[in-house]
Amino acid sequence: MIFDIVAVNSDHQKYFYHQYILAVTVFCISLSLPILMGHKKLIRFQAIDTYKNVLQYPENMKGNWKNFFGNDNPITLELACGKGEYSVNLGRQHKDHNYIGVDIKGNRIYTGAKAALEEGLDNVGFLRIHIGQITEYFEPGEVAGIWIIFPDPFLKKAKNRLTHPRFLHLYQQLLKTGATINLKTDSKELYDFTLETIAEQNCNKLEDIADIYGKGLATGPLAIQTFYEKKHLADGRTIYYLRFSLPANPIILSGRFEPKSDT
Ligand SMILES: C[S@@+](CC[C@H](N)C(=O)[O-])C[C@H]1O[C@@H](n2cnc3c(N)ncnc32)[C@H](O)[C@@H]1O
């Protein structure tokens, strides 16, 4: 019908005609964008279903990762891996080490899993689970280290932070004695909270850098930049890093970080 518009001869008529076409185009795009995005997610979910390097809520993996990788090399986890930049980059650099990116979001895991497959990185895998269930997937001592990279800081719900004692207690059930946990974050609140937790739980603090770029210390593994890190750097945010190991004694779940005391 719009094409039946009377002859658009005058400048005035042309202006309104173009405005009309523009409005219709914007309206159509805004309607189809969510559909296109949903479609993209669907394609990614279908793809990871077929990827041999992605396991989604698998059964019987506890104690069986050596079969998955075909070797007994040490295993490091990248928790909250998103697109898995740490797993892929560390996997490239250390072929004698295995890396598993862990995240709940399959469409993000897709990016890292695809890159690892295309490069033939057999030492990189991805596990789609809720990190709160991690002890169902690894047996005691099966994990040699953990990277926690720009996790959501959960400013209102401390119990969901991946460095909350509730999570440290889980990690303690998988990690080899003396294994290190690395946290990289742009959240001062999460950094401070983790420092307090480390002190309260008698963890062994090994490295504490309040501004890795300001101090010129973004080298080695700290030079790897993830999707979120690039965004935070573009916004001029400070990046914090902590490395620590857990105490020999069990993590204490009662006390001021007890989940029940959260608001
Ligand atoms: C802010 S993004 C960071 C992603 C990536 N590390 C990066 O730096 O680009 C946080 C990620 O943590 C994941 N995540 C948060 N809590 C989780 C949980 N309990 N279990 C699994 N994944 C979780 C989210 O799905 C999301 O991909």
The ligand as a MOL file (V3000), in Angstrom:
LIG
                    3D

  0  0  0     0  0            999 V3000
M  V30 BEGIN CTAB
M  V30 COUNTS 27 29 0 0 0
M  V30 BEGIN ATOM
M  V30 1 C 31.1870 -11.3550 33.4360 0
M  V30 2 S 31.2100 -12.8770 32.5790 0 CHG=1
M  V30 3 C 32.9480 -13.1430 32.3270 0
M  V30 4 C 33.2430 -14.1040 31.2050 0
M  V30 5 C 34.7260 -14.2610 30.8540 0
M  V30 6 N 35.4880 -14.8200 31.9350 0
M  V30 7 C 35.3340 -12.9660 30.4060 0
M  V30 8 O 36.1630 -12.4130 31.1470 0
M  V30 9 O 35.0060 -12.4930 29.3100 0 CHG=-1
M  V30 10 C 30.8310 -13.9990 33.8860 0
M  V30 11 C 30.5590 -15.4100 33.4130 0
M  V30 12 O 30.3750 -16.2260 34.5540 0
M  V30 13 C 29.3700 -17.1770 34.2950 0
M  V30 14 N 28.8650 -17.6190 35.6010 0
M  V30 15 C 28.5500 -16.8360 36.6670 0
M  V30 16 N 28.1740 -17.5830 37.7170 0
M  V30 17 C 28.2520 -18.8720 37.3090 0
M  V30 18 C 27.9950 -20.1120 37.9340 0
M  V30 19 N 27.5970 -20.1870 39.2070 0
M  V30 20 N 28.1710 -21.2470 37.2220 0
M  V30 21 C 28.5820 -21.1920 35.9240 0
M  V30 22 N 28.8550 -20.0390 35.2780 0
M  V30 23 C 28.6950 -18.8900 35.9650 0
M  V30 24 C 28.3850 -16.4300 33.4300 0
M  V30 25 O 27.6010 -17.3220 32.6510 0
M  V30 26 C 29.3070 -15.5660 32.5730 0
M  V30 27 O 29.6500 -16.1730 31.3490 0
M  V30 END ATOM
M  V30 BEGIN BOND
M  V30 1 1 1 2
M  V30 2 1 2 3
M  V30 3 1 2 10
M  V30 4 1 3 4
M  V30 5 1 4 5
M  V30 6 1 5 6
M  V30 7 1 5 7
M  V30 8 2 7 8
M  V30 9 1 7 9
M  V30 10 1 10 11
M  V30 11 1 11 12
M  V30 12 1 11 26
M  V30 13 1 12 13
M  V30 14 1 13 14
M  V30 15 1 13 24
M  V30 16 1 14 15
M  V30 17 1 14 23
M  V30 18 2 15 16
M  V30 19 1 16 17
M  V30 20 1 17 18
M  V30 21 2 17 23
M  V30 22 1 18 19
M  V30 23 2 18 20
M  V30 24 1 20 21
M  V30 25 2 21 22
M  V30 26 1 22 23
M  V30 27 1 24 25
M  V30 28 1 24 26
M  V30 29 1 26 27
M  V30 END BOND
M  V30 END CTAB
M  END
